[in-house]
Amino acid sequence: MRREGYEFQVGKPEVIMRQENGQLQEPVEEVYIEAPEVMLGTVSEMMGNRRGQMVDLRHGEHGTVYVTYLVPTRGMLGFRGAFMTATRGTGIMHALFHGFQPASSEVIRRERGSIVAWEAGVSTSYALHNAEERGILFMGPGVEVYEGMIVGQNARPGDMPINVCKKKHLTNVRSSTEDIMVRLTPPLQLSLDECIEYIAEDELLEVTPHSLRMRKRILGTELRRKAAAGRDLSSLN
């Protein structure tokens, strides 16, 4: 569709539940993992957050472990990228559909928030230099952004609105280091699949023939705050 020139927006993938005998059931996958033994604790913690149940554990040669889990499909959304990062590319996994089971409790999908642009403009090196101290950037300088656009991943939970178009104030004082370019860490370029894995329920992926842009469903910063406050109040009632 991108080759044909189409533009569209993609939301977070959702799992189809079903009702059986008055009970809500969800699909479950049988996940096979091969990873270094030193990574077993990390993998177990990740699977525990996704309500995974270990059904088999074998120790192989050269410090390798083979683990089998039963995990809700909604817990596997976005897991592959996090798994490869946690195992530093040394882990191998594949999954097969196992069946339906009673729906489990809430699944922890993403532990970090997003860095969100709070005004429209063109990104600058000066602003991005300050922003990259807060997390990982998805874009470099000279990129046209708009309010509500996701420009990076926050190092902490929760979203962080940042002005990535801020320019350095000009002065009449010149110094020998004034014209030295700001050194930025190369931005993380996400593929289409990685973007779909990354976005949360309140985010969208804009797919165009030439670019991929992640954004909040509600673009306005103040509107998002009011919506979040409304959800918090409704949860207390």
Residue frames as a rotation matrix with the C-alpha (Angstrom) as fourth column:
MET 1
0.564 0.826 0.000 0.00
0.826 -0.564 0.000 0.00
0.000 0.000 -1.000 0.00
ARG 2
0.365 -0.518 -0.773 2.91
0.157 -0.785 0.600 2.36
-0.918 -0.340 -0.206 0.65
ARG 3
-0.681 -0.647 0.344 4.27
0.408 0.055 0.911 1.67
-0.608 0.761 0.226 -2.83
GLU 4
-0.202 0.709 0.675 0.89
0.948 -0.030 0.315 2.64
0.244 0.704 -0.667 -4.28
GLY 5
-0.701 -0.177 0.691 1.07
0.160 -0.983 -0.090 6.00
0.695 0.048 0.718 -2.53
TYR 6
0.404 0.903 -0.145 -1.47
0.331 0.003 0.944 5.35
0.853 -0.429 -0.298 0.22
GLU 7
-0.720 -0.498 0.482 -1.28
-0.303 -0.399 -0.865 7.04
0.624 -0.770 0.137 3.61
PHE 8
0.385 0.862 -0.330 -2.99
0.008 0.354 0.935 5.54
0.923 -0.363 0.130 6.64
GLN 9
-0.189 -0.354 0.916 -2.88
-0.905 -0.298 -0.302 5.36
0.380 -0.886 -0.264 10.43
VAL 10
0.007 0.077 -0.997 -2.35
0.090 0.993 0.077 2.17
0.996 -0.090 0.000 12.42
GLY 11
0.443 0.213 0.871 -3.32
-0.812 -0.316 0.490 1.62
0.379 -0.925 0.033 16.04
LYS 12
-0.525 -0.614 0.590 -2.04
-0.826 0.536 -0.177 -0.83
-0.207 -0.580 -0.788 18.61
PRO 13
-0.506 0.345 -0.791 -2.93
-0.301 0.789 0.536 -4.42
0.808 0.509 -0.295 17.62
GLU 14
-0.221 0.533 0.817 -5.73
-0.967 -0.011 -0.254 -5.87
-0.126 -0.846 0.518 19.74
VAL 15
-0.992 -0.119 -0.037 -6.48
-0.120 0.993 0.023 -9.47
0.034 0.027 -0.999 20.64
ILE 16
-0.222 0.962 -0.158 -9.94
-0.656 -0.027 0.754 -10.86
0.721 0.271 0.637 19.87
MET 17
-0.822 0.041 0.568 -11.55
-0.488 0.462 -0.741 -12.29
-0.293 -0.886 -0.359 23.01
ARG 18
-0.439 0.753 -0.490 -14.47
-0.265 0.413 0.872 -14.69
0.858 0.513 0.018 23.08
GLN 19
-0.242 0.490 0.837 -17.24
-0.964 -0.027 -0.263 -15.65
-0.106 -0.871 0.479 25.47
GLU 20
-0.370 0.145 -0.918 -17.77
-0.244 0.938 0.247 -19.31
0.896 0.315 -0.312 26.33
ASN 21
0.016 0.525 -0.851 -20.30
0.755 0.551 0.354 -20.46
0.655 -0.649 -0.388 28.94
GLY 22
0.887 0.446 0.118 -20.48
0.296 -0.747 0.595 -16.93
0.354 -0.493 -0.795 30.28
GLN 23
0.529 -0.784 -0.325 -16.72
0.402 -0.106 0.909 -16.73
-0.747 -0.612 0.259 30.81
LEU 24
0.855 -0.307 -0.419 -14.37
-0.508 -0.659 -0.554 -14.36
-0.106 0.686 -0.719 28.98
GLN 25
0.569 -0.675 0.469 -11.54
0.492 0.737 0.464 -16.27
-0.659 -0.033 0.751 27.29
GLU 26
0.618 -0.470 -0.630 -8.43
-0.678 -0.724 -0.124 -15.10
-0.398 0.504 -0.766 25.46
PRO 27
0.868 -0.350 -0.353 -5.97
-0.031 0.671 -0.741 -16.77
0.496 0.654 0.572 23.05
VAL 28
0.643 -0.696 0.319 -2.80
-0.423 0.024 0.906 -18.23
-0.638 -0.718 -0.279 24.52
GLU 29
0.662 -0.505 -0.554 0.46
-0.542 0.189 -0.819 -19.01
0.518 0.842 -0.149 22.75
GLU 30
0.857 -0.511 0.064 3.07
0.363 0.688 0.629 -21.66
-0.366 -0.515 0.775 23.45
VAL 31
0.812 -0.584 -0.031 6.41
-0.533 -0.719 -0.446 -19.83
0.238 0.378 -0.894 23.36
TYR 32
0.755 -0.652 -0.070 9.76
0.654 0.743 0.140 -21.58
-0.039 -0.151 0.988 22.92
ILE 33
0.864 -0.487 0.127 12.83
-0.485 -0.873 -0.045 -19.64
0.133 -0.023 -0.991 23.99
GLU 34
0.575 -0.804 -0.154 16.51
0.798 0.592 -0.112 -20.43
0.181 -0.059 0.982 23.60
ALA 35
0.765 -0.284 0.578 18.83
-0.279 -0.955 -0.100 -18.05
0.580 -0.084 -0.810 25.44
PRO 36
-0.350 -0.925 -0.148 22.12
-0.083 0.189 -0.979 -17.91
0.933 -0.330 -0.143 27.39
GLU 37
0.032 0.362 -0.932 21.72
0.820 0.523 0.232 -19.17
0.572 -0.771 -0.280 30.95
VAL 38
-0.773 -0.390 -0.500 22.85
0.615 -0.652 -0.443 -15.82
-0.153 -0.650 0.744 32.38
MET 39
-0.856 0.501 0.122 19.79
-0.388 -0.782 0.488 -14.24
0.341 0.371 0.864 30.74
LEU 40
-0.533 0.691 -0.488 17.30
0.566 0.720 0.401 -16.66
0.629 -0.062 -0.775 32.35
GLY 41
-0.481 0.331 -0.812 16.44
0.750 -0.324 -0.577 -14.28
-0.454 -0.886 -0.092 35.19
THR 42
-0.792 0.147 -0.593 15.76
-0.316 -0.929 0.192 -11.41
-0.523 0.339 0.782 32.78
VAL 43
-0.767 0.517 -0.380 13.61
-0.252 0.302 0.920 -13.57
0.590 0.801 -0.101 30.50
SER 44
-0.508 0.582 -0.635 11.67
0.791 0.606 -0.078 -14.97
0.340 -0.542 -0.769 33.48
GLU 45
-0.585 0.266 -0.766 10.93
0.387 -0.739 -0.552 -11.46
-0.713 -0.619 0.329 34.75
MET 46
-0.821 0.273 -0.501 9.75
-0.553 -0.598 0.581 -10.31
-0.141 0.754 0.642 31.33
MET 47
-0.642 0.598 -0.480 7.48
0.065 0.666 0.743 -13.33
0.764 0.446 -0.466 30.97
GLY 48
-0.572 0.418 -0.706 6.14
0.817 0.212 -0.536 -12.89
-0.075 -0.884 -0.462 34.50
ASN 49
-0.720 0.281 -0.634 5.08
-0.121 -0.951 -0.284 -9.33
-0.683 -0.128 0.719 33.68
ARG 50
-0.583 0.484 -0.653 3.19
-0.785 -0.126 0.607 -10.74
0.212 0.866 0.453 30.69
ARG 51
0.223 0.711 0.667 1.42
-0.879 0.443 -0.179 -13.38
-0.422 -0.546 0.724 32.78
GLY 52
0.136 -0.267 -0.954 3.47
-0.700 0.656 -0.283 -16.19
0.701 0.706 -0.098 31.26
GLN 53
0.678 0.105 0.728 3.57
-0.626 0.602 0.496 -19.63
-0.386 -0.791 0.474 32.89
MET 54
-0.327 -0.870 -0.368 6.70
-0.942 0.329 0.060 -21.77
0.069 0.367 -0.928 32.59
VAL 55
0.762 0.631 0.143 5.86
-0.631 0.774 -0.050 -25.33
-0.142 -0.052 0.988 31.58
ASP 56
0.844 -0.532 0.068 9.33
0.535 0.832 -0.142 -26.67
0.019 0.156 0.988 30.74
LEU 57
0.707 -0.708 -0.009 12.99
-0.702 -0.702 0.119 -25.80
-0.090 -0.078 -0.993 31.42
ARG 58
0.858 -0.492 0.149 16.01
0.504 0.863 -0.049 -27.65
-0.104 0.117 0.988 30.07
HIS 59
0.495 -0.797 -0.348 19.71
-0.499 -0.588 0.637 -26.86
-0.712 -0.142 -0.688 30.33
GLY 60
0.987 -0.153 0.057 21.71
0.127 0.504 -0.854 -27.48
0.102 0.850 0.517 27.18
GLU 61
0.260 -0.965 -0.021 25.37
0.959 0.256 0.120 -27.36
-0.110 -0.051 0.993 26.26
HIS 62
-0.533 -0.658 0.531 27.59
0.721 -0.682 -0.121 -24.28
0.442 0.319 0.839 26.32
GLY 63
-0.850 0.131 -0.510 25.48
0.336 -0.611 -0.717 -22.48
-0.406 -0.781 0.475 28.93
THR 64
-0.772 0.632 -0.065 22.23
-0.425 -0.438 0.792 -22.43
0.472 0.639 0.607 26.93
VAL 65
-0.733 0.626 0.266 18.74
0.007 0.397 -0.918 -22.87
-0.680 -0.671 -0.296 28.39
TYR 66
-0.816 0.577 -0.030 15.58
0.028 0.091 0.995 -23.97
0.577 0.812 -0.090 26.59
VAL 67
-0.836 0.538 -0.112 12.37
0.031 -0.157 -0.987 -22.69
-0.549 -0.828 0.115 28.15
THR 68
-0.654 0.723 0.223 8.72
0.450 0.135 0.883 -23.17
0.608 0.678 -0.413 27.21
TYR 69
-0.891 0.399 -0.217 5.99
-0.053 -0.567 -0.822 -20.80
-0.451 -0.721 0.526 28.37
LEU 70
-0.198 0.901 0.386 2.25
0.955 0.088 0.285 -20.46
0.223 0.424 -0.878 27.97
VAL 71
-0.810 -0.192 -0.554 1.62
0.330 -0.930 -0.160 -16.74
-0.485 -0.312 0.817 27.47
PRO 72
0.337 0.937 -0.093 -1.53
0.493 -0.260 -0.830 -14.74
-0.802 0.234 -0.550 26.61
THR 73
0.124 -0.263 0.957 -1.32
0.984 -0.093 -0.153 -13.43
0.129 0.960 0.247 23.06
ARG 74
0.850 0.227 0.475 -1.83
0.213 -0.973 0.085 -9.86
0.482 0.029 -0.876 24.28
GLY 75
0.775 -0.627 -0.072 1.30
-0.061 -0.188 0.980 -10.28
-0.629 -0.756 -0.184 26.39
MET 76
0.060 -0.774 0.630 3.33
0.769 0.438 0.466 -11.16
-0.637 0.456 0.622 23.31
LEU 77
0.750 0.228 0.621 2.48
0.601 -0.627 -0.496 -7.94
0.277 0.745 -0.607 21.47
GLY 78
0.726 -0.536 0.430 5.72
-0.459 -0.844 -0.277 -6.00
0.511 0.004 -0.859 21.32
PHE 79
0.843 -0.383 0.378 7.67
-0.193 0.440 0.877 -8.70
-0.502 -0.812 0.297 23.11
ARG 80
0.735 -0.570 0.368 10.02
0.678 0.601 -0.424 -9.71
0.021 0.561 0.828 20.31
GLY 81
0.423 -0.589 0.688 11.84
0.093 -0.728 -0.680 -6.38
0.901 0.351 -0.253 20.14
ALA 82
0.561 -0.177 0.809 12.18
-0.797 -0.378 0.471 -6.14
0.223 -0.909 -0.353 23.93
PHE 83
0.899 -0.206 0.387 13.40
0.030 0.910 0.415 -9.76
-0.438 -0.361 0.823 24.05
MET 84
0.606 -0.705 0.368 16.10
0.673 0.208 -0.709 -9.18
0.423 0.678 0.601 21.44
THR 85
0.353 -0.464 0.813 17.26
-0.357 -0.869 -0.341 -6.06
0.865 -0.170 -0.473 23.26
ALA 86
0.702 -0.013 0.712 17.34
-0.708 0.094 0.700 -7.80
-0.076 -0.996 0.057 26.65
THR 87
0.761 -0.410 0.503 19.31
0.271 0.905 0.328 -10.77
-0.590 -0.113 0.800 25.32
ARG 88
0.094 -0.744 -0.662 21.56
-0.506 -0.608 0.612 -8.51
-0.858 0.277 -0.433 23.17
GLY 89
0.267 0.133 -0.954 20.56
-0.963 0.070 -0.260 -10.40
0.032 0.989 0.147 20.05
THR 90
-0.758 -0.645 -0.095 21.64
-0.635 0.764 -0.114 -13.79
0.146 -0.026 -0.989 21.40
GLY 91
-0.492 0.640 0.590 18.15
-0.256 0.542 -0.801 -15.12
-0.832 -0.546 -0.103 22.14
ILE 92
-0.894 0.303 -0.330 15.94
-0.247 0.281 0.927 -17.16
0.373 0.911 -0.176 19.82
MET 93
-0.616 0.747 0.250 12.18
-0.154 0.197 -0.968 -17.49
-0.772 -0.635 -0.006 20.15
HIS 94
-0.807 0.533 -0.254 9.17
-0.297 0.005 0.955 -18.70
0.510 0.846 0.154 18.24
ALA 95
-0.665 0.660 0.349 5.53
-0.453 0.015 -0.891 -19.14
-0.593 -0.751 0.289 19.19
LEU 96
-0.846 0.498 -0.190 2.58
0.140 0.551 0.822 -21.33
0.514 0.670 -0.536 18.23
PHE 97
-0.193 0.868 0.458 -1.11
-0.822 -0.398 0.408 -20.92
0.536 -0.298 0.790 18.97
HIS 98
-0.977 -0.215 -0.001 -2.01
-0.168 0.763 -0.625 -23.10
0.135 -0.610 -0.781 21.96
GLY 99
-0.363 0.911 -0.196 -5.70
0.791 0.413 0.453 -22.46
0.493 0.009 -0.870 22.53
PHE 100
-0.023 0.450 0.893 -8.11
-0.262 -0.865 0.429 -20.36
0.965 -0.224 0.138 24.59
GLN 101
-0.473 -0.117 -0.873 -7.97
0.780 0.405 -0.477 -19.96
0.410 -0.907 -0.100 28.36
PRO 102
0.613 0.697 -0.372 -9.83
0.790 -0.530 0.309 -17.78
0.018 -0.483 -0.875 30.90
ALA 103
0.447 -0.422 0.789 -8.64
0.175 -0.823 -0.540 -14.17
0.877 0.379 -0.294 30.60
SER 104
-0.060 -0.588 -0.807 -5.90
0.975 0.137 -0.172 -13.25
0.212 -0.797 0.565 33.07
SER 105
0.511 0.198 -0.836 -5.29
0.561 -0.814 0.150 -9.95
-0.651 -0.546 -0.527 34.83
GLU 106
0.949 -0.099 -0.301 -3.76
-0.255 -0.801 -0.542 -6.85
-0.187 0.591 -0.785 33.23
VAL 107
0.542 -0.790 0.288 -0.55
0.837 0.539 -0.097 -7.36
-0.078 0.294 0.953 31.26
ILE 108
0.450 -0.513 -0.731 2.42
-0.069 -0.836 0.544 -4.98
-0.890 -0.194 -0.412 31.56
ARG 109
0.809 -0.073 0.583 3.40
0.576 0.292 -0.763 -4.19
-0.115 0.954 0.279 27.96
ARG 110
0.176 -0.743 0.645 5.62
0.496 -0.499 -0.711 -1.13
0.850 0.445 0.281 28.00
GLU 111
0.304 -0.124 -0.945 7.45
0.949 -0.049 0.312 0.15
-0.085 -0.991 0.102 31.05
ARG 112
-0.658 -0.600 -0.455 8.65
0.529 -0.799 0.288 3.43
-0.536 -0.051 0.843 29.51
GLY 113
0.437 0.827 -0.355 6.76
0.353 -0.520 -0.778 6.43
-0.828 0.214 -0.519 28.22
SER 114
0.272 -0.258 0.927 7.27
0.950 -0.080 -0.301 8.55
0.152 0.963 0.223 25.13
ILE 115
-0.540 -0.414 -0.733 9.00
0.401 -0.892 0.208 11.87
-0.740 -0.182 0.648 24.51
VAL 116
0.183 0.783 0.595 6.37
0.968 -0.036 -0.249 14.01
-0.174 0.621 -0.764 22.78
ALA 117
-0.805 -0.413 0.426 6.80
0.521 -0.835 0.174 17.29
0.284 0.362 0.888 20.89
TRP 118
-0.200 0.772 -0.603 4.64
0.798 -0.229 -0.557 20.01
-0.568 -0.592 -0.571 22.43
GLU 119
0.346 0.376 -0.859 4.75
-0.235 -0.852 -0.468 22.49
-0.908 0.364 -0.207 19.55
ALA 120
0.802 0.002 0.598 5.10
0.548 0.396 -0.737 22.49
-0.238 0.918 0.316 15.77
GLY 121
0.665 -0.620 -0.416 8.29
-0.634 -0.763 0.126 23.52
-0.395 0.180 -0.901 14.00
VAL 122
0.631 -0.582 -0.513 11.64
-0.192 0.524 -0.830 22.18
0.751 0.623 0.219 12.82
SER 123
0.913 -0.286 -0.290 13.81
0.393 0.437 0.809 20.24
-0.105 -0.853 0.511 15.25
THR 124
0.627 -0.743 0.236 17.15
-0.562 -0.640 -0.524 21.79
0.540 0.196 -0.819 16.23
SER 125
0.028 -0.735 -0.677 20.40
0.284 0.655 -0.700 20.29
0.959 -0.173 0.227 17.46
TYR 126
-0.720 -0.303 0.624 20.31
-0.409 -0.542 -0.734 22.54
0.561 -0.784 0.266 20.53
ALA 127
0.087 0.850 0.519 16.89
-0.991 0.022 0.131 21.28
0.100 -0.526 0.845 21.63
LEU 128
0.732 0.183 -0.656 17.60
-0.271 0.962 -0.034 17.64
0.625 0.203 0.754 20.79
HIS 129
-0.343 -0.922 -0.179 20.82
-0.040 0.205 -0.978 17.77
0.938 -0.328 -0.108 22.79
ASN 130
-0.651 0.189 0.735 18.78
-0.754 -0.276 -0.596 18.56
0.090 -0.942 0.322 25.88
ALA 131
0.404 0.914 -0.038 16.08
-0.910 0.406 0.085 16.04
0.093 0.001 0.996 24.97
GLU 132
0.339 -0.282 -0.897 18.44
-0.249 0.893 -0.375 13.08
0.907 0.351 0.233 24.53
GLU 133
-0.765 -0.551 0.333 19.40
-0.441 0.071 -0.894 13.34
0.470 -0.831 -0.298 28.20
ARG 134
-0.216 0.795 0.567 15.85
-0.909 0.048 -0.413 12.19
-0.355 -0.605 0.712 28.97
GLY 135
0.424 0.408 0.808 15.84
-0.141 0.912 -0.386 9.06
-0.895 0.050 0.444 26.78
ILE 136
-0.533 -0.546 0.646 16.34
0.485 0.428 0.762 7.68
-0.693 0.720 0.037 23.28
LEU 137
-0.166 0.437 -0.884 15.53
-0.557 -0.782 -0.282 9.86
-0.814 0.445 0.373 20.25
PHE 138
0.174 0.331 0.927 13.81
0.565 0.738 -0.369 8.60
-0.807 0.588 -0.059 17.09
MET 139
0.771 0.134 0.622 14.79
0.606 -0.451 -0.655 11.58
0.194 0.882 -0.429 14.91
GLY 140
-0.287 -0.939 -0.191 17.60
0.945 -0.310 0.105 14.04
-0.158 -0.150 0.976 14.25
PRO 141
-0.323 0.118 -0.939 17.79
0.151 -0.973 -0.174 17.81
-0.934 -0.198 0.297 13.63
GLY 142
-0.820 -0.008 -0.572 16.10
-0.494 -0.494 0.716 19.50
-0.288 0.870 0.401 10.68
VAL 143
-0.802 0.597 -0.021 12.94
0.536 0.735 0.415 17.37
0.264 0.321 -0.910 10.86
GLU 144
-0.582 0.681 0.445 9.53
-0.547 -0.732 0.405 19.03
0.601 -0.008 0.799 10.68
VAL 145
-0.838 0.293 -0.460 7.47
0.516 0.697 -0.498 18.04
0.175 -0.654 -0.736 13.72
TYR 146
-0.221 0.828 0.516 4.00
-0.249 -0.559 0.791 18.84
0.943 0.046 0.330 15.01
GLU 147
-0.428 0.119 0.896 2.40
-0.900 -0.139 -0.412 18.96
0.076 -0.983 0.167 18.46
GLY 148
0.517 0.627 0.582 1.70
-0.716 0.690 -0.107 15.47
-0.469 -0.361 0.806 19.75
MET 149
0.654 -0.365 -0.662 4.31
-0.407 0.569 -0.715 13.77
0.638 0.737 0.224 17.55
ILE 150
0.914 -0.370 0.166 6.43
0.065 0.538 0.841 11.13
-0.400 -0.757 0.516 19.31
VAL 151
0.673 -0.725 -0.147 10.11
-0.581 -0.395 -0.711 12.00
0.457 0.564 -0.687 18.94
GLY 152
-0.448 -0.876 -0.181 11.69
-0.534 0.424 -0.731 9.51
0.717 -0.231 -0.658 21.34
GLN 153
0.362 0.480 -0.799 11.34
0.354 0.723 0.594 7.05
0.862 -0.498 0.092 24.20
ASN 154
0.483 -0.116 0.868 11.41
-0.712 -0.629 0.313 8.35
0.509 -0.769 -0.386 27.76
ALA 155
-0.524 -0.760 -0.385 13.87
-0.303 0.589 -0.749 6.70
0.796 -0.276 -0.539 30.12
ARG 156
-0.945 0.254 0.205 11.13
-0.163 0.177 -0.971 6.59
-0.282 -0.951 -0.126 32.78
PRO 157
-0.447 0.864 0.232 7.47
0.888 0.460 0.000 5.60
-0.107 0.206 -0.973 32.91
GLY 158
0.364 0.692 -0.624 5.04
0.520 -0.706 -0.480 8.23
-0.773 -0.149 -0.617 31.70
ASP 159
0.407 -0.134 0.903 5.11
0.862 -0.271 -0.429 10.61
0.302 0.953 0.005 28.76
MET 160
-0.057 -0.503 -0.862 7.25
0.610 -0.701 0.369 13.74
-0.790 -0.505 0.347 28.69
PRO 161
0.819 0.332 0.469 6.34
0.574 -0.497 -0.651 16.74
0.017 0.802 -0.597 26.47
ILE 162
-0.035 -0.908 -0.417 9.46
0.563 -0.363 0.743 18.56
-0.826 -0.209 0.524 25.24
ASN 163
0.841 0.188 -0.507 10.11
-0.236 -0.716 -0.657 21.48
-0.486 0.673 -0.558 22.91
VAL 164
0.232 -0.768 0.596 12.42
0.658 0.576 0.485 20.00
-0.716 0.280 0.640 20.27
CYS 165
0.432 -0.015 0.902 12.33
0.809 -0.435 -0.394 23.16
0.398 0.900 -0.176 18.14
LYS 166
0.895 -0.088 -0.438 13.94
0.226 -0.756 0.614 25.48
-0.385 -0.648 -0.657 20.70
LYS 167
0.543 -0.726 0.421 16.82
0.447 -0.175 -0.878 27.59
0.711 0.665 0.229 19.37
LYS 168
-0.047 -0.667 -0.744 19.84
0.992 -0.117 0.042 28.87
-0.115 -0.736 0.667 21.23
HIS 169
0.854 0.377 -0.359 19.62
0.384 -0.922 -0.054 32.55
-0.352 -0.092 -0.932 22.12
LEU 170
0.331 -0.736 0.590 21.98
0.720 -0.206 -0.662 34.74
0.609 0.644 0.462 20.11
THR 171
0.664 -0.221 -0.715 24.42
0.501 -0.578 0.644 37.03
-0.555 -0.786 -0.273 21.92
ASN 172
0.923 -0.385 -0.024 26.90
-0.315 -0.716 -0.623 39.72
0.223 0.583 -0.782 20.93
VAL 173
0.237 -0.862 0.449 29.70
-0.804 0.085 0.588 37.78
-0.545 -0.500 -0.673 22.60
ARG 174
0.750 -0.074 -0.657 31.67
-0.453 0.667 -0.592 35.44
0.482 0.742 0.467 20.37
SER 175
0.353 -0.661 0.663 33.97
-0.654 0.332 0.679 32.68
-0.669 -0.673 -0.315 21.54
SER 176
-0.523 -0.675 -0.519 36.28
-0.847 0.346 0.404 30.18
-0.093 0.651 -0.753 19.90
THR 177
-0.951 0.178 0.254 33.86
0.152 0.981 -0.117 27.33
-0.270 -0.073 -0.960 20.69
GLU 178
-0.360 0.887 -0.289 30.67
-0.507 -0.446 -0.738 29.09
-0.783 -0.119 0.610 19.64
ASP 179
0.128 0.411 -0.902 30.46
-0.991 0.022 -0.130 27.53
-0.033 0.911 0.411 16.20
ILE 180
-0.901 -0.433 0.008 31.30
-0.433 0.901 -0.010 23.98
-0.003 -0.013 -1.000 17.26
MET 181
-0.185 0.881 -0.436 28.41
-0.561 0.269 0.783 21.74
0.807 0.389 0.445 16.23
VAL 182
0.044 0.319 0.947 26.46
-0.956 0.287 -0.052 20.01
-0.289 -0.903 0.317 18.96
ARG 183
-0.785 -0.365 -0.501 27.30
-0.497 0.854 0.156 16.31
0.370 0.371 -0.852 18.96
LEU 184
0.144 0.921 0.361 24.20
-0.978 0.188 -0.088 14.15
-0.149 -0.340 0.928 19.03
THR 185
-0.577 -0.202 0.791 23.81
-0.211 0.973 0.094 10.42
-0.789 -0.112 -0.604 19.46
PRO 186
-0.900 0.267 -0.344 22.54
-0.323 0.119 0.939 8.91
0.292 0.956 -0.021 16.16
PRO 187
-0.181 0.917 0.355 18.74
-0.962 -0.089 -0.259 8.51
-0.206 -0.389 0.898 16.42
LEU 188
-0.689 0.070 0.721 17.13
-0.017 0.994 -0.112 5.10
-0.724 -0.090 -0.683 16.65
GLN 189
-0.530 0.484 -0.696 15.47
-0.844 -0.227 0.486 4.31
0.077 0.845 0.529 13.32
LEU 190
-0.410 0.481 0.775 12.48
-0.265 0.750 -0.606 1.99
-0.873 -0.454 -0.180 13.82
SER 191
-0.990 0.135 -0.032 11.07
0.023 0.384 0.923 -0.22
0.137 0.914 -0.383 11.10
LEU 192
-0.299 0.954 0.028 7.35
-0.623 -0.217 0.751 -0.58
0.723 0.208 0.659 10.38
ASP 193
0.248 0.373 -0.894 7.08
0.323 0.838 0.439 -3.70
0.913 -0.398 0.088 12.53
GLU 194
-0.576 -0.549 -0.606 9.07
0.751 -0.064 -0.657 -2.10
0.322 -0.834 0.449 15.36
CYS 195
-0.872 0.326 0.366 6.84
-0.359 -0.933 -0.026 0.99
0.333 -0.154 0.930 15.32
ILE 196
0.102 0.960 -0.260 3.71
-0.431 0.278 0.858 -1.16
0.896 0.024 0.442 15.56
GLU 197
0.093 -0.149 -0.984 5.27
0.693 0.719 -0.043 -3.04
0.714 -0.679 0.170 18.47
TYR 198
-0.816 -0.566 -0.118 6.24
0.484 -0.557 -0.675 0.21
0.316 -0.608 0.729 20.21
ILE 199
-0.591 0.568 0.572 3.01
-0.396 -0.823 0.408 2.23
0.703 0.014 0.711 20.16
ALA 200
-0.942 0.334 -0.020 0.67
0.139 0.336 -0.932 2.11
-0.304 -0.881 -0.363 23.16
GLU 201
-0.272 0.932 0.237 -3.13
0.934 0.316 -0.168 2.16
-0.232 0.176 -0.957 23.25
ASP 202
0.566 0.505 -0.652 -3.24
0.412 -0.858 -0.307 5.97
-0.714 -0.094 -0.693 23.21
GLU 203
-0.240 -0.743 -0.624 -0.86
-0.398 -0.511 0.762 6.26
-0.885 0.432 -0.173 20.26
LEU 204
0.851 0.481 0.212 -1.03
0.037 0.348 -0.937 5.86
-0.525 0.805 0.278 16.48
LEU 205
-0.329 -0.919 0.216 1.43
0.343 0.097 0.934 5.14
-0.880 0.381 0.283 13.69
GLU 206
0.620 0.446 -0.645 1.18
-0.397 -0.531 -0.749 7.32
-0.677 0.720 -0.152 10.57
VAL 207
-0.132 -0.609 0.783 2.35
0.494 0.644 0.584 5.36
-0.860 0.463 0.216 7.54
THR 208
0.658 0.249 -0.711 3.18
-0.437 -0.642 -0.629 7.32
-0.613 0.725 -0.314 4.36
PRO 209
0.951 -0.304 0.052 5.12
0.220 0.551 -0.805 6.34
0.216 0.777 0.592 1.22
HIS 210
0.293 -0.903 0.315 8.17
-0.005 -0.331 -0.944 8.22
0.956 0.275 -0.102 2.48
SER 211
-0.635 -0.547 0.546 8.12
-0.492 -0.259 -0.831 8.18
0.596 -0.796 -0.105 6.27
LEU 212
0.024 0.585 -0.810 6.82
0.643 0.612 0.461 6.59
0.766 -0.532 -0.361 9.47
ARG 213
-0.624 -0.166 0.764 5.63
-0.360 -0.806 -0.470 8.91
0.694 -0.568 0.443 12.22
MET 214
-0.352 0.499 -0.792 4.29
0.821 0.571 -0.005 7.93
0.450 -0.652 -0.610 15.63
ARG 215
-0.638 0.248 0.729 1.87
-0.290 -0.954 0.071 10.29
0.714 -0.167 0.681 17.36
LYS 216
-0.891 0.453 0.041 -0.55
0.055 0.195 -0.979 10.56
-0.452 -0.870 -0.199 20.24
ARG 217
-0.364 0.848 0.384 -4.22
0.921 0.267 0.283 9.97
0.138 0.457 -0.879 19.47
ILE 218
0.826 0.523 -0.211 -4.93
0.556 -0.817 0.149 13.32
-0.094 -0.241 -0.966 21.16
LEU 219
0.182 -0.833 0.523 -2.40
0.728 -0.243 -0.641 15.77
0.661 0.497 0.562 19.71
GLY 220
0.331 -0.014 0.944 -2.94
-0.275 -0.958 0.082 18.73
0.903 -0.286 -0.321 22.05
THR 221
-0.662 -0.679 -0.319 -0.82
0.142 0.305 -0.942 18.64
0.736 -0.668 -0.105 25.21
GLU 222
-0.789 0.407 0.461 -3.48
-0.612 -0.455 -0.647 20.29
-0.053 -0.792 0.608 27.37
LEU 223
0.223 0.913 -0.343 -6.22
-0.908 0.322 0.269 18.10
0.356 0.252 0.900 25.91
ARG 224
-0.008 -0.307 -0.952 -4.21
0.016 0.951 -0.307 14.98
1.000 -0.018 -0.002 26.82
ARG 225
-0.932 -0.357 0.057 -3.79
-0.028 -0.085 -0.996 16.22
0.360 -0.930 0.069 30.39
LYS 226
-0.396 0.868 0.300 -7.53
-0.913 -0.340 -0.224 16.86
-0.092 -0.363 0.927 30.73
ALA 227
0.357 0.512 -0.781 -8.32
-0.624 0.753 0.208 13.43
0.695 0.413 0.588 29.27
ALA 228
-0.408 -0.594 -0.693 -5.87
0.187 0.689 -0.701 11.77
0.894 -0.416 -0.170 31.70
ALA 229
-0.928 0.108 0.356 -7.38
-0.369 -0.397 -0.840 13.68
0.050 -0.911 0.408 34.63
GLY 230
0.002 0.997 -0.081 -10.85
-0.986 0.015 0.164 12.57
0.165 0.079 0.983 33.56
ARG 231
0.215 0.010 -0.977 -9.76
-0.191 0.981 -0.032 8.92
0.958 0.193 0.213 33.48
ASP 232
-0.791 -0.567 -0.230 -8.21
0.133 0.208 -0.969 9.23
0.598 -0.797 -0.089 36.94
LEU 233
-0.678 0.600 0.424 -11.42
-0.729 -0.475 -0.492 10.71
-0.094 -0.643 0.760 38.37
SER 234
0.276 0.826 -0.491 -13.59
-0.846 0.451 0.283 8.02
0.455 0.338 0.824 36.77
SER 235
-0.163 -0.419 -0.893 -11.38
0.036 0.902 -0.430 5.29
0.986 -0.102 -0.132 38.26
LEU 236
-0.963 -0.222 0.154 -12.01
-0.123 -0.149 -0.981 6.70
0.241 -0.964 0.117 41.76
ASN 237
-0.288 0.937 0.198 -15.81
-0.957 -0.290 -0.019 6.60
0.039 -0.195 0.980 41.43
